[in-house]
Amino acid sequence: MRRFKKHYQTPSHPWNKTRIEEERVITHDFGVRNKREIYKMGTVLKRYKDLAKTLLARKDKQAEIERGHLMTKLTNLGLIQPGAQLDDILSLQLRDVMDRRLQSIMVRKNLARTTLQARQFIVHKHVLINEKQITSPSYLVPLAEEGQITFAAKSALSNEDHPERPREEDLQKIKEAKARKSSDNDETPSFDEEEVKKVEAETT
């Protein structure tokens, strides 16, 4: 029987309280289905950081070439700015990678009201990038492809007046609710997130 190798690393200390809380927040903010999706993005980030550390320690000509390739790749992915240094890669956080997922980009481009709605659109084969169907919410979108995200012509969602497409007033409600959440969190750490969830449910 064929065994499939894991393409991600799980935490070495599964019951770490701080990490569990961080994962809870990321799950809520980015609409992931399970922890495995978080671990996959964490593994991607670790791979880039480990490579950056290795290249920082090397001074040979081949290392210089590999540094150029790495910097170009991460710049194209929108993870670092043009002209960044290898040290900038080491300062990247998991949220930086999560923010480049197709699921997140769709919300930012107002193609979906929430990350959960974006996920539905993607997995149900409504979304194209450069005329190619993408069904993975975790797809890391290069900067050059952001403007090529569309709904399939055969999808009812290609109609901007479709009721599931976000309206400006819906987006404003969600934005205001999240702003209130952020403001209240600064004053009272025990803020209840139900208000934001309620608004998102009303506009979905």
RONUKE-995577 format. One line per field, with one value per residue: residue in one letter; residue number from 1; x, y, z of N, C-alpha, C, O, CB in turn. Coordinates in steps of 0.05 Angstrom, whole numbers. Glycine has a CB too. Example, Ala and Ser with C-alpha at 12.3 -4.5 7.8 and 13.67 -1.06 7.14 Angstrom:
<atoms>
code = a s
pos = 1 2
n_east = 264 257
n_north = -114 -45
n_up = 156 142
ca_east = 246 273
ca_north = -90 -21
ca_up = 156 143
c_east = 264 258
c_north = -66 1
c_up = 156 157
o_east = 285 268
o_north = -66 23
o_up = 169 161
cb_east = 226 282
cb_north = -89 -12
cb_up = 181 114
</atoms>
This chain:
<atoms>
code = m r r f k k h y q t p s h p w n k t r i e e e r v i t h d f g v r n k r e i y k m g t v l k r y k d l a k t l l a r k d k q a e i e r g h l m t k l t n l g l i q p g a q l d d i l s l q l r d v m d r r l q s i m v r k n l a r t t l q a r q f i v h k h v l i n e k q i t s p s y l v p l a e e g q i t f a a k s a l s n e d h p e r p r e e d l q k i k e a k a r k s s d n d e t p s f d e e e v k k v e a e t t
pos = 1 2 3 4 5 6 7 8 9 10 11 12 13 14 15 16 17 18 19 20 21 22 23 24 25 26 27 28 29 30 31 32 33 34 35 36 37 38 39 40 41 42 43 44 45 46 47 48 49 50 51 52 53 54 55 56 57 58 59 60 61 62 63 64 65 66 67 68 69 70 71 72 73 74 75 76 77 78 79 80 81 82 83 84 85 86 87 88 89 90 91 92 93 94 95 96 97 98 99 100 101 102 103 104 105 106 107 108 109 110 111 112 113 114 115 116 117 118 119 120 121 122 123 124 125 126 127 128 129 130 131 132 133 134 135 136 137 138 139 140 141 142 143 144 145 146 147 148 149 150 151 152 153 154 155 156 157 158 159 160 161 162 163 164 165 166 167 168 169 170 171 172 173 174 175 176 177 178 179 180 181 182 183 184 185 186 187 188 189 190 191 192 193 194 195 196 197 198 199 200 201 202 203 204
n_east = 17 11 45 33 73 78 71 82 101 86 72 124 112 53 15 24 6 8 17 -29 -68 -53 -62 -117 -135 -115 -144 -195 -189 -171 -203 -192 -199 -179 -126 -85 -80 -58 -9 15 25 58 101 118 136 177 213 230 255 295 326 342 374 415 437 455 499 534 585 599 600 557 520 507 478 435 413 394 353 318 303 277 235 205 193 161 118 97 113 158 187 209 279 290 326 362 356 306 272 276 246 194 127 78 27 37 46 -3 -35 -27 -54 -103 -155 -154 -139 -183 -222 -198 -198 -250 -282 -308 -347 -330 -277 -294 -336 -307 -278 -317 -332 -285 -274 -319 -310 -316 -278 -228 -159 -123 -152 -150 -176 -178 -178 -160 -160 -114 -77 -20 -19 15 38 32 -12 -56 -91 -116 -154 -216 -287 -313 -338 -384 -405 -455 -439 -408 -438 -443 -486 -505 -535 -501 -453 -409 -435 -424 -445 -449 -396 -377 -405 -382 -329 -334 -353 -309 -272 -294 -288 -232 -220 -246 -219 -170 -183 -213 -192 -224 -263 -323 -331 -377 -407 -381 -385 -440 -453 -424 -452 -502 -492 -477
n_north = -24 44 97 163 219 268 338 378 404 386 417 414 416 403 421 474 533 587 581 553 591 630 601 595 648 657 619 639 691 680 641 585 514 473 455 435 464 511 492 476 525 547 513 526 578 568 540 579 614 582 573 625 635 598 617 667 653 633 650 641 642 615 617 671 673 640 670 714 689 672 720 745 710 714 767 771 742 777 777 803 869 902 907 890 857 796 790 811 770 736 762 755 736 686 705 738 703 676 717 721 681 655 655 698 741 746 768 817 841 851 810 774 771 752 711 659 657 666 620 582 598 586 530 509 514 564 602 633 641 677 652 600 548 550 513 511 540 555 570 607 671 704 772 789 761 778 815 782 750 722 708 647 645 615 613 635 674 708 750 815 834 791 763 740 765 813 874 945 969 925 910 955 953 907 924 967 940 908 947 969 925 922 970 964 921 943 969 933 871 825 826 808 771 765 805 820 771 767 809 792 745 765 790 752
n_up = 0 -18 15 33 37 87 74 108 173 239 303 352 405 421 459 473 502 484 429 414 423 385 338 342 334 282 254 258 235 182 161 158 148 179 226 197 150 169 189 141 115 154 148 97 106 143 111 75 111 133 88 77 123 114 67 83 113 76 28 -23 -96 -119 -79 -80 -128 -116 -75 -103 -133 -93 -68 -111 -120 -72 -72 -117 -98 -63 -11 8 1 -59 -65 -15 39 57 111 120 106 149 186 172 186 204 191 149 106 106 89 36 12 -34 -14 23 -10 -43 -10 2 -48 -54 -75 -47 13 63 91 95 59 13 11 0 -52 -79 -72 -95 -147 -174 -185 -223 -244 -287 -328 -312 -274 -204 -146 -95 -33 -7 -44 -62 -82 -133 -142 -194 -211 -184 -208 -244 -223 -228 -236 -261 -328 -336 -287 -241 -209 -238 -252 -231 -202 -174 -116 -78 -86 -57 -31 -29 18 52 59 84 133 156 160 196 241 253 264 310 343 345 371 420 440 453 498 531 540 542 503 469 411 383 358 310 284 279 244 198 188 175 127 92
ca_east = 0 28 44 37 90 68 84 83 111 68 87 138 98 25 -3 34 -17 11 14 -57 -83 -46 -76 -146 -138 -110 -166 -217 -183 -166 -223 -181 -217 -167 -99 -66 -75 -40 17 27 35 81 124 128 151 202 230 242 272 318 342 355 396 437 450 469 524 551 597 608 586 532 502 497 458 412 401 378 329 300 292 259 211 189 183 138 96 88 121 178 187 232 302 293 350 356 347 277 258 276 226 167 110 58 5 46 41 -32 -48 -23 -71 -125 -178 -151 -138 -210 -235 -185 -206 -280 -295 -323 -352 -315 -259 -310 -350 -287 -271 -339 -330 -261 -276 -341 -300 -326 -257 -206 -137 -112 -169 -146 -192 -163 -197 -146 -160 -87 -59 -6 -23 36 28 24 -37 -78 -110 -127 -173 -243 -305 -316 -360 -408 -415 -474 -425 -396 -456 -437 -510 -512 -539 -478 -430 -409 -443 -408 -456 -443 -367 -374 -415 -362 -306 -341 -355 -282 -259 -303 -275 -204 -220 -254 -198 -150 -193 -221 -183 -244 -285 -338 -329 -403 -417 -370 -396 -467 -453 -415 -474 -524 -484 -468
ca_north = 0 68 116 190 234 294 361 399 396 392 429 395 417 407 434 500 551 611 573 546 616 642 585 602 674 655 604 658 713 672 622 559 492 457 463 426 486 530 479 477 552 549 498 542 600 558 532 603 625 565 578 651 632 583 635 688 642 626 673 633 654 601 628 697 668 630 693 729 674 672 747 750 694 725 794 765 732 798 772 823 891 904 919 879 841 769 793 817 745 725 776 748 722 668 720 749 682 671 740 718 659 663 660 725 760 751 787 843 852 853 789 758 787 741 690 634 658 663 591 568 604 573 500 501 518 588 622 629 659 676 633 573 543 545 502 510 566 561 578 632 687 723 798 792 747 789 827 762 734 728 685 632 657 599 616 656 695 727 773 832 838 767 769 731 783 834 901 965 973 902 912 977 943 889 941 983 922 900 971 971 903 929 992 953 903 959 977 910 847 804 833 787 774 758 827 817 747 773 825 775 727 781 799 729
ca_up = 0 -20 37 24 55 95 63 128 199 261 326 370 431 413 478 480 505 467 401 410 421 359 318 344 322 254 243 256 216 155 152 151 155 200 234 177 131 183 190 114 111 172 136 75 118 155 89 65 131 136 65 81 142 101 47 98 123 53 14 -50 -119 -123 -59 -90 -148 -102 -60 -122 -140 -70 -65 -133 -116 -50 -81 -136 -82 -46 17 15 -17 -77 -52 12 44 68 139 120 105 176 202 163 205 192 180 123 86 104 76 7 2 -51 3 34 -31 -54 8 -1 -74 -53 -91 -27 37 85 82 93 34 -8 11 -14 -80 -91 -72 -113 -175 -187 -187 -243 -245 -315 -342 -302 -250 -179 -126 -69 -19 3 -66 -57 -106 -140 -146 -222 -216 -169 -226 -262 -209 -238 -233 -286 -344 -333 -259 -236 -194 -256 -253 -208 -186 -160 -88 -62 -89 -36 -37 -14 45 68 65 104 159 167 166 220 264 260 276 338 357 350 390 446 449 465 525 547 527 542 484 457 382 371 342 283 272 272 219 176 181 162 100 77
c_east = 18 23 50 52 77 84 85 93 90 85 100 126 69 7 7 11 -16 6 -16 -74 -78 -61 -106 -152 -135 -133 -190 -213 -181 -184 -213 -199 -206 -138 -78 -60 -56 -12 31 39 59 105 136 145 177 222 245 262 298 337 357 378 420 452 465 497 544 561 606 591 559 511 490 475 432 397 383 352 309 287 272 233 193 178 159 114 84 95 142 176 211 255 306 318 342 346 317 260 255 255 198 153 90 35 12 41 11 -46 -45 -39 -94 -149 -177 -152 -165 -225 -224 -193 -236 -294 -311 -325 -334 -296 -274 -325 -331 -279 -292 -337 -308 -266 -299 -336 -312 -303 -236 -184 -123 -126 -165 -161 -174 -183 -184 -146 -132 -68 -47 -6 0 23 18 -3 -61 -100 -124 -147 -201 -261 -309 -340 -386 -420 -434 -461 -411 -413 -452 -462 -520 -514 -516 -454 -432 -418 -427 -418 -450 -414 -362 -383 -394 -337 -311 -342 -327 -267 -268 -291 -247 -202 -226 -233 -175 -157 -200 -214 -203 -267 -297 -339 -356 -413 -407 -382 -425 -469 -445 -437 -496 -517 -474 -492
c_north = 25 87 144 206 261 317 384 387 404 402 407 394 423 421 461 520 575 604 566 571 630 627 591 628 672 639 622 679 705 650 595 537 476 466 455 448 507 518 479 504 558 535 513 565 591 550 557 615 609 569 605 650 618 601 658 679 635 651 666 645 641 611 655 693 658 651 709 715 675 699 753 735 706 752 790 756 754 795 792 845 890 918 909 863 814 771 798 791 733 738 771 732 704 683 732 729 677 693 738 695 670 671 689 746 767 770 815 857 855 834 771 775 778 719 663 634 654 634 576 573 588 543 491 509 542 607 613 649 655 654 604 569 536 536 500 538 575 569 605 648 707 750 802 779 759 801 808 744 742 704 673 644 642 601 639 680 715 752 790 837 813 773 760 748 805 861 921 969 950 903 934 968 925 905 956 964 913 923 974 949 910 950 982 935 918 967 954 884 825 809 808 791 769 780 825 793 752 788 809 756 741 787 776 714
c_up = 0 4 26 46 62 83 82 155 220 284 343 398 426 433 488 479 486 438 395 407 394 337 318 330 291 240 239 235 187 145 144 161 178 205 212 157 143 183 162 108 129 161 113 85 130 134 79 85 134 112 67 101 130 82 60 107 100 39 -14 -72 -124 -103 -67 -111 -135 -85 -79 -129 -117 -66 -87 -129 -94 -56 -99 -121 -64 -17 26 -6 -36 -63 -24 14 56 96 141 118 133 194 194 184 190 179 153 101 83 88 46 -5 -15 -35 14 13 -42 -36 4 -27 -76 -72 -73 -2 60 74 79 67 10 -11 -5 -44 -94 -93 -90 -142 -189 -195 -207 -238 -272 -331 -333 -275 -226 -157 -98 -56 -10 -20 -61 -83 -111 -146 -175 -229 -202 -187 -245 -248 -218 -231 -261 -301 -341 -305 -257 -222 -212 -260 -228 -191 -172 -130 -70 -65 -68 -47 -20 14 63 77 86 131 172 176 193 245 273 273 305 355 365 372 418 457 462 494 543 532 525 523 472 427 368 353 313 269 263 246 195 168 166 133 82 64
o_east = 36 1 69 45 66 109 87 93 79 109 89 129 61 -14 0 -2 -36 -8 -26 -92 -97 -71 -119 -171 -151 -142 -204 -230 -188 -181 -223 -214 -221 -127 -57 -37 -39 8 55 61 78 128 160 167 198 246 269 283 320 361 380 399 443 477 484 516 568 546 618 569 540 487 467 456 410 373 361 331 285 263 251 211 169 157 139 91 63 83 144 166 232 251 324 330 319 329 304 238 235 247 179 165 86 26 -6 32 1 -66 -59 -37 -103 -163 -198 -164 -171 -241 -239 -193 -247 -315 -326 -308 -323 -299 -267 -328 -337 -276 -286 -340 -311 -262 -299 -354 -316 -307 -227 -189 -114 -113 -175 -159 -156 -202 -196 -135 -127 -44 -61 5 5 0 -3 -15 -84 -124 -141 -156 -209 -252 -308 -361 -407 -442 -430 -471 -402 -403 -456 -459 -541 -497 -513 -435 -453 -410 -417 -402 -445 -408 -345 -370 -388 -326 -293 -333 -322 -250 -251 -284 -238 -185 -213 -229 -163 -140 -194 -228 -201 -288 -282 -347 -357 -427 -423 -389 -433 -486 -457 -441 -508 -536 -465 -489
o_north = 27 92 148 206 274 315 407 363 426 398 386 374 446 432 469 524 582 618 573 572 641 640 592 630 684 646 621 685 720 640 583 540 466 482 468 451 518 532 482 506 571 545 513 570 604 555 557 624 619 569 607 662 627 602 668 695 632 671 682 655 655 614 661 708 667 651 717 728 678 701 766 746 708 760 804 760 750 808 798 841 879 938 918 856 809 755 791 790 720 727 781 716 708 675 736 736 675 688 752 689 692 690 702 767 790 787 835 881 860 840 754 792 795 710 647 613 641 624 558 554 578 531 468 509 542 626 590 671 634 638 586 586 519 551 489 556 598 574 625 640 724 752 815 785 751 798 816 724 765 683 686 651 653 591 660 702 736 772 780 845 813 786 770 746 815 869 913 971 953 898 930 975 928 900 957 972 911 918 980 953 906 949 989 933 908 971 954 877 806 797 790 812 770 774 827 794 742 782 811 751 730 790 781 694
o_up = 16 12 11 69 45 81 74 158 220 286 347 412 427 425 510 459 473 424 374 390 382 318 297 315 276 218 219 218 169 122 125 181 195 190 210 148 129 178 161 98 122 165 109 75 126 137 74 78 137 115 60 96 135 82 49 108 105 37 -28 -67 -131 -110 -62 -111 -142 -83 -71 -132 -122 -62 -81 -134 -98 -47 -97 -129 -51 0 50 -28 -29 -49 -10 -6 63 104 160 128 139 214 206 199 166 157 136 79 61 75 31 -29 -10 -41 15 17 -49 -47 3 -28 -98 -82 -82 4 75 52 62 54 -9 -33 -21 -60 -116 -115 -99 -158 -214 -210 -208 -228 -279 -345 -346 -257 -228 -151 -79 -66 -5 -14 -55 -103 -95 -153 -180 -249 -207 -182 -260 -260 -215 -222 -281 -289 -342 -300 -269 -223 -203 -270 -206 -167 -159 -119 -48 -49 -63 -69 2 33 87 100 104 151 196 197 209 266 297 290 322 378 388 389 438 482 481 510 567 513 509 526 464 418 344 333 294 246 242 229 174 144 148 117 60 50
cb_east = -19 22 64 10 118 68 71 55 138 52 68 168 111 13 -7 57 -20 39 31 -67 -76 -16 -71 -154 -118 -84 -174 -222 -157 -137 -238 -153 -221 -168 -91 -77 -102 -49 14 5 13 73 115 104 134 195 215 220 258 309 325 334 386 427 429 453 519 536 621 609 603 535 516 521 468 420 423 395 337 315 315 271 219 205 205 147 105 58 131 207 186 225 300 268 369 381 362 270 273 303 231 169 95 47 -3 76 56 -44 -35 7 -82 -132 -179 -124 -120 -225 -233 -154 -195 -287 -275 -309 -381 -333 -236 -329 -365 -261 -268 -366 -326 -237 -281 -367 -307 -344 -244 -217 -116 -82 -164 -116 -212 -147 -207 -117 -179 -76 -75 23 -49 52 50 46 -34 -68 -97 -104 -170 -243 -333 -320 -351 -401 -391 -498 -405 -391 -486 -426 -532 -492 -564 -472 -429 -382 -473 -408 -486 -447 -351 -390 -441 -354 -300 -367 -372 -268 -266 -334 -276 -191 -240 -281 -187 -145 -217 -252 -158 -255 -274 -366 -309 -423 -410 -339 -395 -481 -434 -390 -485 -529 -463 -452
cb_north = 0 82 109 204 239 297 369 411 408 366 445 403 439 381 415 509 561 623 549 529 635 641 555 603 695 640 581 672 727 662 633 555 474 427 450 401 500 535 450 470 574 538 470 554 614 533 519 624 627 535 577 671 615 559 645 697 617 608 683 603 651 571 631 713 646 607 710 734 645 664 768 741 665 725 810 745 709 801 744 811 918 920 948 862 856 752 816 835 725 728 806 732 742 648 743 756 656 670 765 714 642 641 640 727 750 725 778 840 835 882 774 731 785 730 686 631 685 679 580 578 634 578 490 515 493 603 626 632 654 671 635 567 520 570 475 500 564 536 579 627 703 714 819 780 718 811 848 746 738 733 695 602 657 570 620 646 683 713 764 858 848 744 756 702 795 836 905 991 978 876 918 1002 927 868 961 997 897 890 996 969 877 939 1013 939 887 984 995 911 837 800 852 784 754 753 854 815 724 788 850 760 713 806 820 709
cb_up = 24 -46 59 18 43 126 37 132 205 270 343 372 450 407 502 461 534 470 394 434 444 354 322 374 333 248 262 283 224 152 130 162 130 193 260 162 124 212 200 93 115 199 127 58 140 172 67 59 158 137 39 91 167 86 28 122 139 34 30 -52 -145 -120 -32 -102 -169 -83 -47 -147 -146 -44 -65 -160 -108 -24 -96 -156 -65 -49 20 16 -1 -103 -52 19 64 67 153 96 86 189 201 137 224 212 200 124 95 133 86 1 25 -71 26 50 -54 -56 37 0 -96 -60 -107 -20 46 107 103 117 31 -1 39 -4 -84 -73 -44 -103 -191 -168 -160 -272 -221 -314 -372 -298 -254 -170 -134 -73 5 17 -93 -47 -104 -165 -141 -240 -208 -150 -242 -274 -178 -269 -222 -281 -374 -339 -240 -220 -175 -283 -256 -217 -205 -166 -79 -68 -118 -24 -33 -29 43 51 40 95 155 146 144 217 256 235 260 339 340 325 383 444 426 448 522 552 540 571 463 469 371 393 353 285 292 295 222 184 207 177 101 95
</atoms>
